[in-house]
Amino acid sequence: MNLHRARIVLPLGSPPIEDGAVAIDGTNFAQVGGFDDLRSQFPVAEVTDHGEAILLPGLINAHCHLDFTSMRGAILQSGSFSAWVRRINDLKRTMTDADYIASITAGLGELRKWGTTTVLNIESLPELMVQLPPPRIRTWWFYELLDIRSRIHTEDVVAGALAFFEERPSWHGGFGLSPHAPYTTSPDLYKLVRFCAEKYGMPFTTHLAESDEEMQMFAEGSGPLFDFLKSIGRDMSDCGAKTPIRHLLEADALPRGAILVHMNQLGPGDEELLAPRAGSFSIVHCPNCHEYFQRGPFPYETFRRLGFRISLGTDSCASNRGLNLFDEMQTFRRHFPNVAPKELLDMVTRHPASALGLGGRFGELRAGARADFITLPFAEGVENAFEAVVENRTPPYAVYLNGQSA
Ligand SMILES: [Zn+2]
């Protein structure tokens, strides 16, 4: 048994504790409470005193593409989504396998540095994973699937994925499935992925309703994204009648538990379509990426009113300055100053854990949860502790995964 004490402990699922501690048995928290209380319960436990610090759960990044970490600053912001897609496709063609591995490794290091202990990573090159050392943080690798140019053998991919983790006990995390987006992935492939996700109990995520160009393409059958995809041979007969959200929902393309990334564009009727599904789907917002593309307001209040759980992600360095969830919370706050710091903290801890179907097992300090936690500079008073965490601008003092310094 190990005890970790700090001036303030923020369990998140229960009230803050002054002079608090966590007791760790192996890889999991055994108990969370006042230090004196835990000390008397576990008199022989080894004590690590983090001193004048705030101890809180490790952060969870709900959307990232580690493949593109090396593209930081490489694409000048133009506001045009289809221009960005063309440019990233050009850049991808210049990258070797070694470049991608370096990019993934650098991204994992940057996430860990800024206190992220779990990441939902979209992986477009899963075949490279055999060349990677075990990541230091918990990583969900979402196989990216699209069929705009070629057919994909989804069930083979899934079978390979399931074997991968069985053979690698030192890897923490798992596999998920990610049909890329409705403009690159056919409803047939979505439905096949949905079938696999349900059959094997794998998490499912997709980009949806990201840009005004995507809305224009589906709803009006026109615009720069429509023209670009038509020019590369996409069958555009599904465009001109429905919003992107209606397109996927009416095709029955999304499993229960689907993690929907971006959701920036709501068209006529979308709110009514989504309302009965607030308990089935969760939503990910990427604040810095949103600013990078100069998008209009994210419909946060609408989704909260409908009862959706919202998480934050960084997206990739091809549309962001870094992989730092503190920076994301601060950007979000500039646009939504009335959201309480505690709510913001839930968006990078408890909400993404629930989105993965693992609520209570990560993203909070409680008995039975994985012992993933970080420590940050102390601020006087517990209410100020939430504020201090959200406004934090320095890397955590300590990062622990499964009870071990990571
Ligand atoms: Zn993305």
Boltz pocket constraint, residues with backbone or C-beta under 6 A from the ligand:
constraints:
  - pocket:
      binder: B
      contacts: [[A, 63], [A, 64], [A, 65], [A, 122], [A, 207], [A, 261], [A, 315], [A, 316]]
      max_distance: 6.0
